[in-house]
Amino acid sequence: HTSALTGQRWVDELLDGHPSRFRRAMGMSKYVFLKLIHALRVHVRFSPTKHLSREEQLAIFL
């Protein structure tokens, strides 16, 4: 990636940015990413940690 941001700020920048940039970085659309987070929350109690949001955890995994 070419952003100077890291961690949650980078994920937030991607989520707020152009859909094609998000797709290139994550390999899926924003819609699918957010639906996956929702499914993980509902079915496996995916929760944020003290230092990482759900979104950042999933971005690291991907």
mmCIF file as Biopython writes it, N, C-alpha, C and O atoms, coordinates in Angstrom:
data_model
#
loop_
_atom_site.group_PDB
_atom_site.id
_atom_site.type_symbol
_atom_site.label_atom_id
_atom_site.label_alt_id
_atom_site.label_comp_id
_atom_site.label_asym_id
_atom_site.label_entity_id
_atom_site.label_seq_id
_atom_site.pdbx_PDB_ins_code
_atom_site.Cartn_x
_atom_site.Cartn_y
_atom_site.Cartn_z
_atom_site.occupancy
_atom_site.B_iso_or_equiv
_atom_site.auth_seq_id
_atom_site.auth_asym_id
_atom_site.pdbx_PDB_model_num
ATOM 1   N N  . HIS A ? 1  ? 0.833   -1.190  0.000  1.0 0.0 1  A 1 
ATOM 2   C CA . HIS A ? 1  ? 0.000   0.000   0.000  1.0 0.0 1  A 1 
ATOM 3   C C  . HIS A ? 1  ? 0.871   1.245   0.000  1.0 0.0 1  A 1 
ATOM 4   O O  . HIS A ? 1  ? 2.051   1.180   0.345  1.0 0.0 1  A 1 
ATOM 5   N N  . THR A ? 2  ? 0.299   2.370   -0.383 1.0 0.0 2  A 1 
ATOM 6   C CA . THR A ? 2  ? 1.085   3.603   -0.501 1.0 0.0 2  A 1 
ATOM 7   C C  . THR A ? 2  ? 0.732   4.632   0.562  1.0 0.0 2  A 1 
ATOM 8   O O  . THR A ? 2  ? 1.242   5.752   0.522  1.0 0.0 2  A 1 
ATOM 9   N N  . SER A ? 3  ? -0.111  4.286   1.492  1.0 0.0 3  A 1 
ATOM 10  C CA . SER A ? 3  ? -0.525  5.222   2.529  1.0 0.0 3  A 1 
ATOM 11  C C  . SER A ? 3  ? 0.548   5.347   3.605  1.0 0.0 3  A 1 
ATOM 12  O O  . SER A ? 3  ? 1.267   4.390   3.892  1.0 0.0 3  A 1 
ATOM 13  N N  . ALA A ? 4  ? 0.649   6.535   4.196  1.0 0.0 4  A 1 
ATOM 14  C CA . ALA A ? 4  ? 1.558   6.743   5.323  1.0 0.0 4  A 1 
ATOM 15  C C  . ALA A ? 4  ? 0.910   6.269   6.621  1.0 0.0 4  A 1 
ATOM 16  O O  . ALA A ? 4  ? 1.573   6.188   7.656  1.0 0.0 4  A 1 
ATOM 17  N N  . LEU A ? 5  ? -0.371  5.960   6.567  1.0 0.0 5  A 1 
ATOM 18  C CA . LEU A ? 5  ? -1.100  5.532   7.755  1.0 0.0 5  A 1 
ATOM 19  C C  . LEU A ? 5  ? -0.876  4.048   8.017  1.0 0.0 5  A 1 
ATOM 20  O O  . LEU A ? 5  ? -0.549  3.284   7.108  1.0 0.0 5  A 1 
ATOM 21  N N  . THR A ? 6  ? -1.056  3.658   9.268  1.0 0.0 6  A 1 
ATOM 22  C CA . THR A ? 6  ? -0.939  2.253   9.642  1.0 0.0 6  A 1 
ATOM 23  C C  . THR A ? 6  ? -2.122  1.870   10.511 1.0 0.0 6  A 1 
ATOM 24  O O  . THR A ? 6  ? -2.861  2.729   10.992 1.0 0.0 6  A 1 
ATOM 25  N N  . GLY A ? 7  ? -2.290  0.581   10.705 1.0 0.0 7  A 1 
ATOM 26  C CA . GLY A ? 7  ? -3.286  0.083   11.633 1.0 0.0 7  A 1 
ATOM 27  C C  . GLY A ? 7  ? -4.699  0.532   11.332 1.0 0.0 7  A 1 
ATOM 28  O O  . GLY A ? 7  ? -5.138  0.543   10.182 1.0 0.0 7  A 1 
ATOM 29  N N  . GLN A ? 8  ? -5.405  0.903   12.394 1.0 0.0 8  A 1 
ATOM 30  C CA . GLN A ? 8  ? -6.809  1.274   12.276 1.0 0.0 8  A 1 
ATOM 31  C C  . GLN A ? 8  ? -7.007  2.464   11.350 1.0 0.0 8  A 1 
ATOM 32  O O  . GLN A ? 8  ? -7.995  2.520   10.617 1.0 0.0 8  A 1 
ATOM 33  N N  . ARG A ? 9  ? -6.098  3.400   11.375 1.0 0.0 9  A 1 
ATOM 34  C CA . ARG A ? 9  ? -6.242  4.569   10.497 1.0 0.0 9  A 1 
ATOM 35  C C  . ARG A ? 9  ? -6.183  4.161   9.030  1.0 0.0 9  A 1 
ATOM 36  O O  . ARG A ? 9  ? -6.907  4.714   8.202  1.0 0.0 9  A 1 
ATOM 37  N N  . TRP A ? 10 ? -5.327  3.201   8.705  1.0 0.0 10 A 1 
ATOM 38  C CA . TRP A ? 10 ? -5.245  2.710   7.325  1.0 0.0 10 A 1 
ATOM 39  C C  . TRP A ? 10 ? -6.538  2.003   6.924  1.0 0.0 10 A 1 
ATOM 40  O O  . TRP A ? 10 ? -7.053  2.207   5.825  1.0 0.0 10 A 1 
ATOM 41  N N  . VAL A ? 11 ? -7.058  1.168   7.828  1.0 0.0 11 A 1 
ATOM 42  C CA . VAL A ? 11 ? -8.316  0.472   7.550  1.0 0.0 11 A 1 
ATOM 43  C C  . VAL A ? 11 ? -9.440  1.490   7.367  1.0 0.0 11 A 1 
ATOM 44  O O  . VAL A ? 11 ? -10.249 1.361   6.448  1.0 0.0 11 A 1 
ATOM 45  N N  . ASP A ? 12 ? -9.494  2.491   8.229  1.0 0.0 12 A 1 
ATOM 46  C CA . ASP A ? 12 ? -10.518 3.536   8.104  1.0 0.0 12 A 1 
ATOM 47  C C  . ASP A ? 12 ? -10.388 4.279   6.779  1.0 0.0 12 A 1 
ATOM 48  O O  . ASP A ? 12 ? -11.391 4.585   6.135  1.0 0.0 12 A 1 
ATOM 49  N N  . GLU A ? 13 ? -9.153  4.568   6.372  1.0 0.0 13 A 1 
ATOM 50  C CA . GLU A ? 13 ? -8.920  5.248   5.095  1.0 0.0 13 A 1 
ATOM 51  C C  . GLU A ? 13 ? -9.438  4.392   3.939  1.0 0.0 13 A 1 
ATOM 52  O O  . GLU A ? 13 ? -10.054 4.909   3.008  1.0 0.0 13 A 1 
ATOM 53  N N  . LEU A ? 14 ? -9.191  3.101   4.001  1.0 0.0 14 A 1 
ATOM 54  C CA . LEU A ? 14 ? -9.698  2.205   2.958  1.0 0.0 14 A 1 
ATOM 55  C C  . LEU A ? 14 ? -11.220 2.169   2.946  1.0 0.0 14 A 1 
ATOM 56  O O  . LEU A ? 14 ? -11.839 2.248   1.884  1.0 0.0 14 A 1 
ATOM 57  N N  . LEU A ? 15 ? -11.823 2.051   4.126  1.0 0.0 15 A 1 
ATOM 58  C CA . LEU A ? 15 ? -13.281 1.986   4.207  1.0 0.0 15 A 1 
ATOM 59  C C  . LEU A ? 15 ? -13.935 3.275   3.725  1.0 0.0 15 A 1 
ATOM 60  O O  . LEU A ? 15 ? -15.027 3.242   3.158  1.0 0.0 15 A 1 
ATOM 61  N N  . ASP A ? 16 ? -13.284 4.395   3.944  1.0 0.0 16 A 1 
ATOM 62  C CA . ASP A ? 16 ? -13.829 5.689   3.521  1.0 0.0 16 A 1 
ATOM 63  C C  . ASP A ? 16 ? -13.456 6.048   2.087  1.0 0.0 16 A 1 
ATOM 64  O O  . ASP A ? 16 ? -13.995 7.000   1.523  1.0 0.0 16 A 1 
ATOM 65  N N  . GLY A ? 17 ? -12.542 5.295   1.500  1.0 0.0 17 A 1 
ATOM 66  C CA . GLY A ? 17 ? -12.011 5.639   0.185  1.0 0.0 17 A 1 
ATOM 67  C C  . GLY A ? 17 ? -12.751 4.997   -0.975 1.0 0.0 17 A 1 
ATOM 68  O O  . GLY A ? 17 ? -13.868 4.500   -0.829 1.0 0.0 17 A 1 
ATOM 69  N N  . HIS A ? 18 ? -12.109 5.019   -2.115 1.0 0.0 18 A 1 
ATOM 70  C CA . HIS A ? 18 ? -12.685 4.512   -3.361 1.0 0.0 18 A 1 
ATOM 71  C C  . HIS A ? 18 ? -12.834 2.989   -3.306 1.0 0.0 18 A 1 
ATOM 72  O O  . HIS A ? 18 ? -11.926 2.290   -2.856 1.0 0.0 18 A 1 
ATOM 73  N N  . PRO A ? 19 ? -13.969 2.484   -3.759 1.0 0.0 19 A 1 
ATOM 74  C CA . PRO A ? 19 ? -14.214 1.034   -3.713 1.0 0.0 19 A 1 
ATOM 75  C C  . PRO A ? 19 ? -13.147 0.185   -4.411 1.0 0.0 19 A 1 
ATOM 76  O O  . PRO A ? 19 ? -12.825 -0.903  -3.935 1.0 0.0 19 A 1 
ATOM 77  N N  . SER A ? 20 ? -12.599 0.660   -5.523 1.0 0.0 20 A 1 
ATOM 78  C CA . SER A ? 20 ? -11.596 -0.157  -6.219 1.0 0.0 20 A 1 
ATOM 79  C C  . SER A ? 20 ? -10.299 -0.247  -5.424 1.0 0.0 20 A 1 
ATOM 80  O O  . SER A ? 20 ? -9.617  -1.271  -5.472 1.0 0.0 20 A 1 
ATOM 81  N N  . ARG A ? 21 ? -9.953  0.794   -4.704 1.0 0.0 21 A 1 
ATOM 82  C CA . ARG A ? 21 ? -8.757  0.745   -3.849 1.0 0.0 21 A 1 
ATOM 83  C C  . ARG A ? 21 ? -8.956  -0.270  -2.727 1.0 0.0 21 A 1 
ATOM 84  O O  . ARG A ? 21 ? -8.048  -1.036  -2.402 1.0 0.0 21 A 1 
ATOM 85  N N  . PHE A ? 22 ? -10.157 -0.268  -2.138 1.0 0.0 22 A 1 
ATOM 86  C CA . PHE A ? 22 ? -10.464 -1.235  -1.088 1.0 0.0 22 A 1 
ATOM 87  C C  . PHE A ? 22 ? -10.351 -2.654  -1.637 1.0 0.0 22 A 1 
ATOM 88  O O  . PHE A ? 22 ? -9.746  -3.523  -1.009 1.0 0.0 22 A 1 
ATOM 89  N N  . ARG A ? 23 ? -10.932 -2.881  -2.801 1.0 0.0 23 A 1 
ATOM 90  C CA . ARG A ? 23 ? -10.908 -4.216  -3.407 1.0 0.0 23 A 1 
ATOM 91  C C  . ARG A ? 23 ? -9.479  -4.677  -3.689 1.0 0.0 23 A 1 
ATOM 92  O O  . ARG A ? 23 ? -9.149  -5.842  -3.468 1.0 0.0 23 A 1 
ATOM 93  N N  . ARG A ? 24 ? -8.633  -3.774  -4.172 1.0 0.0 24 A 1 
ATOM 94  C CA . ARG A ? 24 ? -7.231  -4.136  -4.434 1.0 0.0 24 A 1 
ATOM 95  C C  . ARG A ? 24 ? -6.506  -4.507  -3.143 1.0 0.0 24 A 1 
ATOM 96  O O  . ARG A ? 24 ? -5.713  -5.449  -3.124 1.0 0.0 24 A 1 
ATOM 97  N N  . ALA A ? 25 ? -6.773  -3.779  -2.078 1.0 0.0 25 A 1 
ATOM 98  C CA . ALA A ? 25 ? -6.074  -4.017  -0.813 1.0 0.0 25 A 1 
ATOM 99  C C  . ALA A ? 25 ? -6.582  -5.260  -0.085 1.0 0.0 25 A 1 
ATOM 100 O O  . ALA A ? 25 ? -5.794  -6.001  0.502  1.0 0.0 25 A 1 
ATOM 101 N N  . MET A ? 26 ? -7.902  -5.491  -0.121 1.0 0.0 26 A 1 
ATOM 102 C CA . MET A ? 26 ? -8.497  -6.563  0.679  1.0 0.0 26 A 1 
ATOM 103 C C  . MET A ? 26 ? -8.901  -7.791  -0.125 1.0 0.0 26 A 1 
ATOM 104 O O  . MET A ? 26 ? -9.149  -8.854  0.444  1.0 0.0 26 A 1 
ATOM 105 N N  . GLY A ? 27 ? -8.968  -7.651  -1.436 1.0 0.0 27 A 1 
ATOM 106 C CA . GLY A ? 27 ? -9.367  -8.784  -2.256 1.0 0.0 27 A 1 
ATOM 107 C C  . GLY A ? 27 ? -10.858 -9.042  -2.271 1.0 0.0 27 A 1 
ATOM 108 O O  . GLY A ? 27 ? -11.297 -10.097 -2.730 1.0 0.0 27 A 1 
ATOM 109 N N  . MET A ? 28 ? -11.641 -8.107  -1.781 1.0 0.0 28 A 1 
ATOM 110 C CA . MET A ? 28 ? -13.103 -8.212  -1.771 1.0 0.0 28 A 1 
ATOM 111 C C  . MET A ? 28 ? -13.685 -6.813  -1.685 1.0 0.0 28 A 1 
ATOM 112 O O  . MET A ? 28 ? -12.982 -5.859  -1.352 1.0 0.0 28 A 1 
ATOM 113 N N  . SER A ? 29 ? -14.953 -6.694  -1.982 1.0 0.0 29 A 1 
ATOM 114 C CA . SER A ? 29 ? -15.607 -5.386  -1.904 1.0 0.0 29 A 1 
ATOM 115 C C  . SER A ? 29 ? -15.824 -4.980  -0.447 1.0 0.0 29 A 1 
ATOM 116 O O  . SER A ? 29 ? -15.775 -5.816  0.455  1.0 0.0 29 A 1 
ATOM 117 N N  . LYS A ? 30 ? -16.062 -3.698  -0.233 1.0 0.0 30 A 1 
ATOM 118 C CA . LYS A ? 30 ? -16.379 -3.209  1.116  1.0 0.0 30 A 1 
ATOM 119 C C  . LYS A ? 30 ? -17.620 -3.916  1.648  1.0 0.0 30 A 1 
ATOM 120 O O  . LYS A ? 30 ? -17.681 -4.311  2.812  1.0 0.0 30 A 1 
ATOM 121 N N  . TYR A ? 31 ? -18.615 -4.066  0.759  1.0 0.0 31 A 1 
ATOM 122 C CA . TYR A ? 31 ? -19.870 -4.705  1.153  1.0 0.0 31 A 1 
ATOM 123 C C  . TYR A ? 31 ? -19.614 -6.112  1.699  1.0 0.0 31 A 1 
ATOM 124 O O  . TYR A ? 31 ? -20.118 -6.464  2.765  1.0 0.0 31 A 1 
ATOM 125 N N  . VAL A ? 32 ? -18.845 -6.904  0.982  1.0 0.0 32 A 1 
ATOM 126 C CA . VAL A ? 32 ? -18.548 -8.276  1.409  1.0 0.0 32 A 1 
ATOM 127 C C  . VAL A ? 32 ? -17.733 -8.263  2.699  1.0 0.0 32 A 1 
ATOM 128 O O  . VAL A ? 32 ? -17.989 -9.066  3.597  1.0 0.0 32 A 1 
ATOM 129 N N  . PHE A ? 33 ? -16.760 -7.369  2.804  1.0 0.0 33 A 1 
ATOM 130 C CA . PHE A ? 33 ? -15.939 -7.239  4.012  1.0 0.0 33 A 1 
ATOM 131 C C  . PHE A ? 33 ? -16.820 -6.972  5.234  1.0 0.0 33 A 1 
ATOM 132 O O  . PHE A ? 33 ? -16.671 -7.624  6.267  1.0 0.0 33 A 1 
ATOM 133 N N  . LEU A ? 34 ? -17.736 -6.011  5.108  1.0 0.0 34 A 1 
ATOM 134 C CA . LEU A ? 34 ? -18.608 -5.657  6.229  1.0 0.0 34 A 1 
ATOM 135 C C  . LEU A ? 34 ? -19.610 -6.765  6.534  1.0 0.0 34 A 1 
ATOM 136 O O  . LEU A ? 34 ? -19.929 -7.001  7.699  1.0 0.0 34 A 1 
ATOM 137 N N  . LYS A ? 35 ? -20.110 -7.448  5.504  1.0 0.0 35 A 1 
ATOM 138 C CA . LYS A ? 35 ? -21.008 -8.586  5.730  1.0 0.0 35 A 1 
ATOM 139 C C  . LYS A ? 35 ? -20.263 -9.725  6.427  1.0 0.0 35 A 1 
ATOM 140 O O  . LYS A ? 35 ? -20.830 -10.399 7.287  1.0 0.0 35 A 1 
ATOM 141 N N  . LEU A ? 36 ? -19.005 -9.943  6.065  1.0 0.0 36 A 1 
ATOM 142 C CA . LEU A ? 36 ? -18.199 -10.981 6.705  1.0 0.0 36 A 1 
ATOM 143 C C  . LEU A ? 36 ? -17.982 -10.653 8.177  1.0 0.0 36 A 1 
ATOM 144 O O  . LEU A ? 36 ? -18.086 -11.537 9.027  1.0 0.0 36 A 1 
ATOM 145 N N  . ILE A ? 37 ? -17.684 -9.408  8.486  1.0 0.0 37 A 1 
ATOM 146 C CA . ILE A ? 37 ? -17.531 -9.014  9.890  1.0 0.0 37 A 1 
ATOM 147 C C  . ILE A ? 37 ? -18.824 -9.263  10.650 1.0 0.0 37 A 1 
ATOM 148 O O  . ILE A ? 37 ? -18.803 -9.782  11.766 1.0 0.0 37 A 1 
ATOM 149 N N  . HIS A ? 38 ? -19.946 -8.895  10.051 1.0 0.0 38 A 1 
ATOM 150 C CA . HIS A ? 38 ? -21.241 -9.119  10.702 1.0 0.0 38 A 1 
ATOM 151 C C  . HIS A ? 38 ? -21.475 -10.618 10.949 1.0 0.0 38 A 1 
ATOM 152 O O  . HIS A ? 38 ? -21.879 -11.012 12.043 1.0 0.0 38 A 1 
ATOM 153 N N  . ALA A ? 39 ? -21.221 -11.440 9.940  1.0 0.0 39 A 1 
ATOM 154 C CA . ALA A ? 39 ? -21.412 -12.888 10.088 1.0 0.0 39 A 1 
ATOM 155 C C  . ALA A ? 39 ? -20.509 -13.452 11.182 1.0 0.0 39 A 1 
ATOM 156 O O  . ALA A ? 39 ? -20.938 -14.295 11.969 1.0 0.0 39 A 1 
ATOM 157 N N  . LEU A ? 40 ? -19.276 -12.996 11.233 1.0 0.0 40 A 1 
ATOM 158 C CA . LEU A ? 40 ? -18.353 -13.458 12.277 1.0 0.0 40 A 1 
ATOM 159 C C  . LEU A ? 40 ? -18.822 -13.029 13.661 1.0 0.0 40 A 1 
ATOM 160 O O  . LEU A ? 40 ? -18.697 -13.786 14.624 1.0 0.0 40 A 1 
ATOM 161 N N  . ARG A ? 41 ? -19.360 -11.818 13.763 1.0 0.0 41 A 1 
ATOM 162 C CA . ARG A ? 41 ? -19.885 -11.346 15.055 1.0 0.0 41 A 1 
ATOM 163 C C  . ARG A ? 41 ? -21.039 -12.222 15.514 1.0 0.0 41 A 1 
ATOM 164 O O  . ARG A ? 41 ? -21.099 -12.620 16.678 1.0 0.0 41 A 1 
ATOM 165 N N  . VAL A ? 42 ? -21.951 -12.522 14.605 1.0 0.0 42 A 1 
ATOM 166 C CA . VAL A ? 42 ? -23.161 -13.266 14.941 1.0 0.0 42 A 1 
ATOM 167 C C  . VAL A ? 42 ? -22.866 -14.738 15.218 1.0 0.0 42 A 1 
ATOM 168 O O  . VAL A ? 42 ? -23.381 -15.303 16.183 1.0 0.0 42 A 1 
ATOM 169 N N  . HIS A ? 43 ? -22.046 -15.358 14.381 1.0 0.0 43 A 1 
ATOM 170 C CA . HIS A ? 43 ? -21.878 -16.810 14.448 1.0 0.0 43 A 1 
ATOM 171 C C  . HIS A ? 43 ? -20.711 -17.287 15.305 1.0 0.0 43 A 1 
ATOM 172 O O  . HIS A ? 43 ? -20.764 -18.396 15.838 1.0 0.0 43 A 1 
ATOM 173 N N  . VAL A ? 44 ? -19.670 -16.491 15.454 1.0 0.0 44 A 1 
ATOM 174 C CA . VAL A ? 44 ? -18.534 -16.937 16.267 1.0 0.0 44 A 1 
ATOM 175 C C  . VAL A ? 44 ? -18.120 -15.907 17.317 1.0 0.0 44 A 1 
ATOM 176 O O  . VAL A ? 44 ? -17.029 -15.983 17.882 1.0 0.0 44 A 1 
ATOM 177 N N  . ARG A ? 45 ? -19.004 -14.950 17.566 1.0 0.0 45 A 1 
ATOM 178 C CA . ARG A ? 45 ? -18.751 -13.923 18.590 1.0 0.0 45 A 1 
ATOM 179 C C  . ARG A ? 45 ? -17.420 -13.209 18.397 1.0 0.0 45 A 1 
ATOM 180 O O  . ARG A ? 45 ? -16.687 -12.954 19.352 1.0 0.0 45 A 1 
ATOM 181 N N  . PHE A ? 46 ? -17.129 -12.898 17.155 1.0 0.0 46 A 1 
ATOM 182 C CA . PHE A ? 46 ? -15.922 -12.143 16.783 1.0 0.0 46 A 1 
ATOM 183 C C  . PHE A ? 46 ? -16.000 -10.774 17.448 1.0 0.0 46 A 1 
ATOM 184 O O  . PHE A ? 46 ? -16.931 -10.012 17.189 1.0 0.0 46 A 1 
ATOM 185 N N  . SER A ? 47 ? -15.039 -10.458 18.295 1.0 0.0 47 A 1 
ATOM 186 C CA . SER A ? 47 ? -15.108 -9.196  19.029 1.0 0.0 47 A 1 
ATOM 187 C C  . SER A ? 47 ? -13.779 -8.450  18.973 1.0 0.0 47 A 1 
ATOM 188 O O  . SER A ? 47 ? -12.728 -9.045  18.738 1.0 0.0 47 A 1 
ATOM 189 N N  . PRO A ? 48 ? -13.843 -7.136  19.191 1.0 0.0 48 A 1 
ATOM 190 C CA . PRO A ? 48 ? -12.604 -6.359  19.209 1.0 0.0 48 A 1 
ATOM 191 C C  . PRO A ? 48 ? -11.775 -6.723  20.436 1.0 0.0 48 A 1 
ATOM 192 O O  . PRO A ? 48 ? -12.305 -7.200  21.439 1.0 0.0 48 A 1 
ATOM 193 N N  . THR A ? 49 ? -10.490 -6.494  20.341 1.0 0.0 49 A 1 
ATOM 194 C CA . THR A ? 49 ? -9.615  -6.673  21.496 1.0 0.0 49 A 1 
ATOM 195 C C  . THR A ? 49 ? -9.304  -5.294  22.073 1.0 0.0 49 A 1 
ATOM 196 O O  . THR A ? 49 ? -9.807  -4.278  21.593 1.0 0.0 49 A 1 
ATOM 197 N N  . LYS A ? 50 ? -8.495  -5.277  23.076 1.0 0.0 50 A 1 
ATOM 198 C CA . LYS A ? 50 ? -8.112  -4.003  23.691 1.0 0.0 50 A 1 
ATOM 199 C C  . LYS A ? 50 ? -7.425  -3.082  22.684 1.0 0.0 50 A 1 
ATOM 200 O O  . LYS A ? 50 ? -7.576  -1.863  22.757 1.0 0.0 50 A 1 
ATOM 201 N N  . HIS A ? 51 ? -6.676  -3.655  21.749 1.0 0.0 51 A 1 
ATOM 202 C CA . HIS A ? 51 ? -5.869  -2.851  20.832 1.0 0.0 51 A 1 
ATOM 203 C C  . HIS A ? 51 ? -6.278  -2.945  19.365 1.0 0.0 51 A 1 
ATOM 204 O O  . HIS A ? 51 ? -5.792  -2.168  18.544 1.0 0.0 51 A 1 
ATOM 205 N N  . LEU A ? 52 ? -7.164  -3.883  19.019 1.0 0.0 52 A 1 
ATOM 206 C CA . LEU A ? 52 ? -7.521  -4.078  17.606 1.0 0.0 52 A 1 
ATOM 207 C C  . LEU A ? 52 ? -9.030  -4.140  17.408 1.0 0.0 52 A 1 
ATOM 208 O O  . LEU A ? 52 ? -9.726  -4.882  18.101 1.0 0.0 52 A 1 
ATOM 209 N N  . SER A ? 53 ? -9.522  -3.366  16.469 1.0 0.0 53 A 1 
ATOM 210 C CA . SER A ? 53 ? -10.937 -3.434  16.105 1.0 0.0 53 A 1 
ATOM 211 C C  . SER A ? 53 ? -11.189 -4.708  15.302 1.0 0.0 53 A 1 
ATOM 212 O O  . SER A ? 53 ? -10.251 -5.359  14.842 1.0 0.0 53 A 1 
ATOM 213 N N  . ARG A ? 54 ? -12.451 -5.051  15.140 1.0 0.0 54 A 1 
ATOM 214 C CA . ARG A ? 54 ? -12.796 -6.199  14.298 1.0 0.0 54 A 1 
ATOM 215 C C  . ARG A ? 54 ? -12.267 -6.002  12.881 1.0 0.0 54 A 1 
ATOM 216 O O  . ARG A ? 54 ? -11.704 -6.913  12.275 1.0 0.0 54 A 1 
ATOM 217 N N  . GLU A ? 55 ? -12.464 -4.781  12.370 1.0 0.0 55 A 1 
ATOM 218 C CA . GLU A ? 55 ? -12.045 -4.479  11.007 1.0 0.0 55 A 1 
ATOM 219 C C  . GLU A ? 55 ? -10.540 -4.648  10.826 1.0 0.0 55 A 1 
ATOM 220 O O  . GLU A ? 55 ? -10.086 -5.200  9.824  1.0 0.0 55 A 1 
ATOM 221 N N  . GLU A ? 56 ? -9.780  -4.174  11.790 1.0 0.0 56 A 1 
ATOM 222 C CA . GLU A ? 56 ? -8.323  -4.299  11.691 1.0 0.0 56 A 1 
ATOM 223 C C  . GLU A ? 56 ? -7.889  -5.761  11.815 1.0 0.0 56 A 1 
ATOM 224 O O  . GLU A ? 56 ? -6.983  -6.196  11.104 1.0 0.0 56 A 1 
ATOM 225 N N  . GLN A ? 57 ? -8.518  -6.513  12.701 1.0 0.0 57 A 1 
ATOM 226 C CA . GLN A ? 57 ? -8.192  -7.934  12.829 1.0 0.0 57 A 1 
ATOM 227 C C  . GLN A ? 57 ? -8.432  -8.672  11.520 1.0 0.0 57 A 1 
ATOM 228 O O  . GLN A ? 57 ? -7.599  -9.471  11.093 1.0 0.0 57 A 1 
ATOM 229 N N  . LEU A ? 58 ? -9.572  -8.406  10.881 1.0 0.0 58 A 1 
ATOM 230 C CA . LEU A ? 58 ? -9.876  -9.077  9.619  1.0 0.0 58 A 1 
ATOM 231 C C  . LEU A ? 58 ? -8.922  -8.629  8.518  1.0 0.0 58 A 1 
ATOM 232 O O  . LEU A ? 58 ? -8.496  -9.445  7.701  1.0 0.0 58 A 1 
ATOM 233 N N  . ALA A ? 59 ? -8.586  -7.354  8.486  1.0 0.0 59 A 1 
ATOM 234 C CA . ALA A ? 59 ? -7.641  -6.844  7.483  1.0 0.0 59 A 1 
ATOM 235 C C  . ALA A ? 59 ? -6.280  -7.520  7.635  1.0 0.0 59 A 1 
ATOM 236 O O  . ALA A ? 59 ? -5.648  -7.860  6.634  1.0 0.0 59 A 1 
ATOM 237 N N  . ILE A ? 60 ? -5.826  -7.717  8.857  1.0 0.0 60 A 1 
ATOM 238 C CA . ILE A ? 60 ? -4.549  -8.397  9.101  1.0 0.0 60 A 1 
ATOM 239 C C  . ILE A ? 60 ? -4.631  -9.844  8.613  1.0 0.0 60 A 1 
ATOM 240 O O  . ILE A ? 60 ? -3.703  -10.343 7.976  1.0 0.0 60 A 1 
ATOM 241 N N  . PHE A ? 61 ? -5.731  -10.506 8.912  1.0 0.0 61 A 1 
ATOM 242 C CA . PHE A ? 61 ? -5.908  -11.893 8.484  1.0 0.0 61 A 1 
ATOM 243 C C  . PHE A ? 61 ? -5.887  -12.022 6.966  1.0 0.0 61 A 1 
ATOM 244 O O  . PHE A ? 61 ? -5.300  -12.953 6.415  1.0 0.0 61 A 1 
ATOM 245 N N  . LEU A ? 62 ? -6.541  -11.068 6.301  1.0 0.0 62 A 1 
ATOM 246 C CA . LEU A ? 62 ? -6.605  -11.135 4.835  1.0 0.0 62 A 1 
ATOM 247 C C  . LEU A ? 62 ? -5.255  -10.838 4.234  1.0 0.0 62 A 1 
ATOM 248 O O  . LEU A ? 62 ? -5.108  -10.846 3.012  1.0 0.0 62 A 1 
#
